[in-house]
Amino acid sequence: MKILHVQRIGGIGGSERHVLELLPALRTRGIDAGFLGLDDTSAAPEPFYAALAERKVPFDRLPCPRDLDPRLAAGVIRVTRAVRPDVVHTHLIHADAYGALAAAHTRAVLVSTKHNDDPFRSGKARHLEKLLTRRAARVICITEALARFNRDVVGLPDRKLTVVHYGLDAPPEPWGPPGGPDLSAETPVLVAVCRLVPQKGIDVATEALVRIREKHPAAHLVVLGEGPMRAELSELATTRGVADAVSFPGRVGDVASWLRRAAVVVHPARWEGFGLALLEAMLCERAVVATSVSSIPEIVVDGETGLLVPPDDAARLTEAVVALLGNPTRARAMGEAGRARALEEFSVERMAERTTVVYEEALSSSRR
């Protein structure tokens, strides 16, 4: 079985991490899995391809500087014809569009993975998605919540939807020194791993930190990630008087070391496709305080592996974090339970096995 995965690449986020875990696991199972990257030339795609090469996954690359490009469409068809895959597996809207065109020209079976419930998908974009899905044999949703969103909001046919959770066996390997602020061992550290965008709710975490420090004056929030809101969030921290208690070190060389350093991992997202940072925290045996939105309740079990709070509610976020900072024994127990749940329910092997079944079903339905 030969599979060609297609995705637009501008860095390494959740969907890219998913591909980096999935493709080597598929190849271990005897599936000839390769990759075609549509490069966002305004971003930084190189680290992704370095990671793909390290995992010995074959790949091709094409520049994708804009949304619509007839030359890119021709290029995707050309590469797909050369690869001659049984299945074209697309990720996110750019690949869905170009991949569907290539699959139609090469008679490959089309499978698409939906990675998020971004609000833009409930607008006009849903009409394009419904049109593209007519060509797809199967649509993979990474959580049950996302399957409901695709059925009820986007309007995709339920008979084509199937759920395959992300899989992760270990937190990310270090590629350099930890980086970040130099904090004393006694500092209660709150860690967030996310892009600096409105979706992730770091503004809410900053507001909560003001109240958290009333109970724990030394508490420090470390946000690992980059994004367009960095200046805005820094200004908010200054305005709220906690500039010295919030750090934005950007992309650091050892995320896992910071997760293990955390007293609590916070994830106050407003919506979430999956949240690999949650699995990373659980694998590092850390209790999580997150919002009860989208897929998060499928990952974090409230009261068992962490605490869930409403979105955009700094008071409830404060209450949950303070409760765990004040009870380290409970936080440790939640971290241990989180690791056990991550290894049992969200392994890479389980993800690869379920994805293989989807390919077999897609090929079978296509033959019929």
C-alpha positions as CSV (number, residue, x, y, z in Angstrom):
1,M,0.0,0.0,0.0
2,K,1.4,3.4,-1.0
3,I,0.2,6.6,0.7
4,L,1.1,10.2,-0.2
5,H,0.4,12.7,2.6
6,V,-0.1,16.3,1.5
7,Q,0.0,19.4,3.8
8,R,1.0,23.0,3.7
9,I,4.0,23.6,5.9
10,G,5.1,26.7,7.7
11,G,6.5,25.4,10.9
12,I,5.9,22.6,13.4
13,G,2.6,22.9,15.1
14,G,0.1,20.2,16.2
15,S,-0.8,18.9,12.8
16,E,2.8,18.8,11.7
17,R,3.8,16.9,14.9
18,H,1.0,14.4,14.1
19,V,2.5,13.7,10.6
20,L,6.0,13.4,12.1
21,E,4.7,10.7,14.4
22,L,2.3,9.0,12.1
23,L,4.4,8.5,8.9
24,P,7.4,6.6,10.5
25,A,4.9,4.4,12.4
26,L,3.1,3.6,9.1
27,R,6.3,2.7,7.4
28,T,7.2,0.4,10.3
29,R,3.9,-1.4,9.6
30,G,5.1,-2.0,6.0
31,I,3.1,0.9,4.4
32,D,5.0,3.0,1.8
33,A,4.2,6.4,3.3
34,G,5.6,9.5,1.7
35,F,5.0,13.2,2.0
36,L,4.4,16.2,-0.3
37,G,4.9,19.5,1.4
38,L,3.3,22.8,0.1
39,D,5.7,25.3,1.5
40,D,4.5,28.5,3.1
41,T,7.4,30.6,1.9
42,S,6.6,33.4,4.3
43,A,7.2,31.1,7.3
44,A,9.9,28.6,8.4
45,P,9.2,25.2,6.9
46,E,12.9,24.0,7.1
47,P,12.8,22.5,10.7
48,F,9.8,20.2,9.6
49,Y,11.7,18.8,6.7
50,A,14.8,18.3,8.8
51,A,12.7,16.2,11.2
52,L,11.1,14.3,8.4
53,A,14.6,13.5,6.9
54,E,15.8,12.4,10.3
55,R,12.9,9.9,10.4
56,K,13.8,8.6,6.9
57,V,10.5,9.5,5.4
58,P,10.7,10.3,1.6
59,F,9.3,13.7,0.7
60,D,8.8,16.2,-2.2
61,R,8.4,20.0,-1.8
62,L,6.6,22.7,-3.8
63,P,6.4,26.4,-3.0
64,C,2.9,27.6,-1.8
65,P,3.2,31.4,-1.3
66,R,-0.5,32.0,-1.9
67,D,-3.9,30.3,-1.5
68,L,-4.7,29.9,-5.2
69,D,-2.0,29.1,-7.7
70,P,-2.6,27.2,-10.9
71,R,1.1,26.4,-11.2
72,L,1.0,24.7,-7.8
73,A,-2.0,22.7,-8.8
74,A,-0.1,21.4,-11.9
75,G,2.9,20.7,-9.6
76,V,0.9,18.6,-7.2
77,I,-0.7,16.6,-10.0
78,R,2.8,16.0,-11.5
79,V,4.3,14.8,-8.2
80,T,1.3,12.6,-7.5
81,R,1.5,11.0,-10.9
82,A,5.2,10.3,-10.3
83,V,4.6,8.8,-6.9
84,R,1.5,6.8,-8.1
85,P,-0.1,6.4,-4.6
86,D,-3.0,4.2,-3.8
87,V,-4.2,6.9,-1.3
88,V,-3.7,10.6,-1.2
89,H,-4.1,11.7,2.4
90,T,-4.6,15.4,2.9
91,H,-4.3,17.6,6.0
92,L,-5.9,21.1,6.3
93,I,-7.7,23.2,3.7
94,H,-4.9,24.0,1.2
95,A,-3.9,20.3,0.9
96,D,-7.6,19.3,0.8
97,A,-8.1,21.4,-2.3
98,Y,-4.9,20.6,-4.2
99,G,-4.9,17.0,-3.1
100,A,-8.5,16.4,-4.2
101,L,-7.5,17.7,-7.6
102,A,-4.5,15.5,-7.8
103,A,-6.4,12.4,-6.6
104,A,-9.0,13.0,-9.3
105,H,-6.3,13.2,-12.0
106,T,-4.5,10.1,-10.8
107,R,-7.5,8.0,-9.7
108,A,-6.0,7.7,-6.2
109,V,-8.4,7.2,-3.3
110,L,-8.7,10.4,-1.2
111,V,-8.6,10.5,2.6
112,S,-8.7,13.8,4.5
113,T,-7.8,14.5,8.2
114,K,-9.6,17.4,9.9
115,H,-7.4,18.8,12.7
116,N,-9.4,21.7,14.3
117,D,-12.7,23.4,14.8
118,D,-11.5,26.8,13.9
119,P,-14.5,29.2,13.7
120,F,-13.7,30.1,10.1
121,R,-14.7,26.6,9.2
122,S,-18.3,27.4,10.2
123,G,-18.5,30.2,7.7
124,K,-18.2,30.3,3.9
125,A,-15.3,27.8,4.0
126,R,-17.7,25.0,4.9
127,H,-19.2,25.1,1.3
128,L,-15.8,24.4,-0.2
129,E,-15.2,21.6,2.4
130,K,-18.4,20.0,1.6
131,L,-17.6,20.1,-2.1
132,L,-14.2,18.6,-1.6
133,T,-15.5,15.9,0.7
134,R,-17.6,14.5,-2.1
135,R,-14.4,13.2,-3.6
136,A,-13.1,11.8,-0.3
137,A,-13.7,8.1,0.6
138,R,-13.1,8.8,4.3
139,V,-12.6,11.8,6.6
140,I,-10.6,11.3,9.7
141,C,-11.5,13.5,12.7
142,I,-8.9,13.6,15.5
143,T,-11.5,13.6,18.3
144,E,-15.2,12.8,18.9
145,A,-15.8,16.5,19.5
146,L,-14.3,17.4,16.1
147,A,-16.4,14.7,14.4
148,R,-19.6,16.3,15.9
149,F,-18.4,19.7,14.6
150,N,-17.8,18.4,11.1
151,R,-21.2,16.8,11.0
152,D,-23.3,19.4,12.7
153,V,-21.6,22.6,11.9
154,V,-19.6,22.1,8.7
155,G,-22.2,19.7,7.3
156,L,-20.0,16.8,6.3
157,P,-21.7,13.4,5.8
158,D,-21.6,11.3,8.9
159,R,-21.1,8.0,7.0
160,K,-17.6,9.3,5.9
161,L,-16.4,10.4,9.3
162,T,-14.2,8.3,11.6
163,V,-12.3,9.2,14.7
164,V,-8.6,8.5,15.1
165,H,-6.9,10.2,18.1
166,Y,-3.5,11.7,17.8
167,G,-0.8,9.5,19.3
168,L,2.3,10.4,21.2
169,D,4.7,8.1,23.2
170,A,7.1,10.6,24.6
171,P,7.5,14.4,24.9
172,P,9.6,16.1,22.3
173,E,13.3,15.4,22.3
174,P,15.6,18.3,23.1
175,W,17.4,20.0,20.2
176,G,19.3,22.5,22.4
177,P,19.6,24.0,25.9
178,P,16.3,24.6,27.8
179,G,16.5,28.4,27.3
180,G,14.0,30.6,29.1
181,P,14.3,32.5,32.4
182,D,16.6,31.6,35.2
183,L,14.2,30.8,38.1
184,S,15.0,29.5,41.5
185,A,14.1,25.9,42.4
186,E,11.5,27.3,44.9
187,T,9.6,29.2,42.3
188,P,6.1,27.9,41.6
189,V,6.2,27.7,37.8
190,L,3.2,27.6,35.5
191,V,4.0,26.5,32.0
192,A,1.9,26.9,28.8
193,V,3.0,25.5,25.5
194,C,1.2,27.1,22.6
195,R,1.3,29.6,19.8
196,L,0.8,33.2,20.8
197,V,-2.6,33.7,19.1
198,P,-6.1,34.6,20.5
199,Q,-7.2,30.9,20.3
200,K,-4.9,29.8,23.1
201,G,-6.1,32.2,25.8
202,I,-2.8,33.4,27.2
203,D,-4.4,36.7,27.9
204,V,-6.7,34.9,30.3
205,A,-3.8,33.2,31.9
206,T,-2.1,36.5,32.4
207,E,-5.2,38.0,34.1
208,A,-5.4,34.9,36.3
209,L,-1.7,35.2,37.3
210,V,-2.5,38.6,38.9
211,R,-4.9,36.8,41.3
212,I,-2.7,33.7,41.7
213,R,0.1,35.8,43.0
214,E,-2.1,37.1,45.8
215,K,-1.9,33.5,47.2
216,H,1.5,32.6,45.8
217,P,3.5,35.8,45.3
218,A,6.5,34.0,43.7
219,A,4.4,32.3,41.0
220,H,5.8,32.7,37.5
221,L,4.2,32.0,34.1
222,V,6.4,30.7,31.3
223,V,4.8,30.6,27.8
224,L,6.7,28.4,25.3
225,G,5.8,29.4,21.8
226,E,5.9,32.1,19.2
227,G,3.2,34.1,17.4
228,P,1.8,37.5,16.5
229,M,0.4,38.4,19.9
230,R,3.8,38.5,21.7
231,A,4.0,42.3,21.9
232,E,0.3,42.6,22.9
233,L,0.7,39.9,25.7
234,S,3.8,41.5,27.0
235,E,2.0,44.9,27.1
236,L,-0.9,43.3,29.0
237,A,1.5,41.8,31.6
238,T,3.0,45.2,32.1
239,T,-0.4,46.9,32.4
240,R,-1.5,44.3,34.9
241,G,1.7,44.7,37.0
242,V,3.1,41.2,36.4
243,A,5.7,41.9,33.7
244,D,8.4,40.4,36.0
245,A,6.3,37.3,36.5
246,V,5.6,36.3,32.9
247,S,8.2,35.1,30.4
248,F,7.9,34.6,26.6
249,P,11.1,32.8,25.7
250,G,9.7,31.7,22.3
251,R,10.9,28.5,20.8
252,V,13.2,26.8,23.3
253,G,15.6,23.8,22.9
254,D,14.1,21.6,25.5
255,V,10.3,21.8,26.0
256,A,10.2,18.6,28.2
257,S,12.6,20.1,30.7
258,W,10.2,23.0,31.3
259,L,7.2,20.7,31.5
260,R,8.9,18.7,34.2
261,R,9.9,21.9,35.9
262,A,6.2,23.0,36.0
263,A,4.1,22.9,39.2
264,V,1.1,23.1,36.9
265,V,0.6,23.1,33.1
266,V,-2.0,25.6,32.0
267,H,-3.9,25.4,28.7
268,P,-6.7,28.1,28.7
269,A,-7.7,27.6,25.0
270,R,-10.9,29.1,23.6
271,W,-11.2,26.2,21.1
272,E,-8.8,23.3,20.3
273,G,-8.4,20.7,17.6
274,F,-6.6,18.3,19.9
275,G,-3.9,19.9,22.0
276,L,-0.7,17.8,21.8
277,A,0.7,20.0,24.6
278,L,-1.8,18.3,26.9
279,L,-0.4,14.9,26.0
280,E,3.2,16.2,26.4
281,A,2.4,17.4,29.9
282,M,0.7,14.2,30.8
283,L,3.7,12.1,29.6
284,C,5.8,14.3,31.8
285,E,3.5,13.5,34.8
286,R,2.2,17.0,35.2
287,A,-1.3,18.0,36.3
288,V,-3.1,20.1,33.8
289,V,-5.5,23.0,34.2
290,A,-7.3,23.5,30.9
291,T,-10.6,24.7,29.5
292,S,-13.6,22.4,29.0
293,V,-13.9,23.2,25.3
294,S,-13.7,21.2,22.0
295,S,-11.6,18.0,22.4
296,I,-10.0,18.8,25.7
297,P,-12.4,16.8,28.0
298,E,-11.6,13.7,25.8
299,I,-7.9,14.1,26.9
300,V,-7.9,15.6,30.4
301,V,-10.2,13.8,32.8
302,D,-11.6,16.4,35.2
303,G,-10.6,15.7,38.8
304,E,-8.4,12.7,37.7
305,T,-5.6,13.9,35.4
306,G,-6.2,17.6,35.9
307,L,-8.9,20.3,36.3
308,L,-11.2,21.8,33.7
309,V,-12.6,25.3,33.8
310,P,-14.8,27.4,31.5
311,P,-13.1,29.4,28.8
312,D,-12.5,33.1,29.2
313,D,-12.9,32.8,33.0
314,A,-9.8,34.1,34.8
315,A,-11.5,33.6,38.2
316,R,-12.1,29.9,37.7
317,L,-8.7,29.4,36.2
318,T,-7.2,31.1,39.3
319,E,-9.2,28.9,41.6
320,A,-8.0,25.7,39.9
321,V,-4.4,26.6,39.8
322,V,-4.3,27.8,43.4
323,A,-6.0,24.6,44.4
324,L,-3.2,22.5,42.9
325,L,-0.4,24.8,44.0
326,G,-1.7,24.4,47.5
327,N,-1.9,20.6,47.3
328,P,1.3,19.2,45.7
329,T,0.3,15.7,46.6
330,R,-2.9,15.9,44.7
331,A,-1.1,17.5,41.7
332,R,1.5,14.7,41.7
333,A,-1.3,12.0,41.8
334,M,-3.0,13.7,38.8
335,G,0.3,13.8,36.9
336,E,0.9,10.1,37.5
337,A,-2.7,9.3,36.4
338,G,-2.2,11.5,33.3
339,R,0.9,9.6,32.2
340,A,-0.9,6.3,32.6
341,R,-3.8,7.5,30.5
342,A,-1.6,9.0,27.8
343,L,0.3,5.7,27.3
344,E,-2.9,3.6,27.3
345,E,-5.2,5.7,25.2
346,F,-3.1,7.8,23.0
347,S,-0.1,5.7,21.8
348,V,1.5,6.1,18.4
349,E,0.9,2.4,17.7
350,R,-2.8,2.7,18.3
351,M,-3.0,5.8,16.0
352,A,-1.1,4.0,13.2
353,E,-3.2,0.9,13.5
354,R,-6.5,2.8,13.3
355,T,-5.2,4.9,10.4
356,T,-4.3,1.7,8.5
357,V,-7.8,0.4,9.0
358,V,-9.2,3.7,7.5
359,Y,-7.0,3.2,4.4
360,E,-8.2,-0.4,4.0
361,E,-11.8,0.7,4.3
362,A,-11.3,3.6,1.9
363,L,-9.7,1.3,-0.7
364,S,-12.4,-1.3,-0.3
365,S,-15.3,1.2,-0.6
366,S,-13.6,2.6,-3.7
367,R,-13.4,-0.8,-5.4
368,R,-17.1,-1.3,-4.6
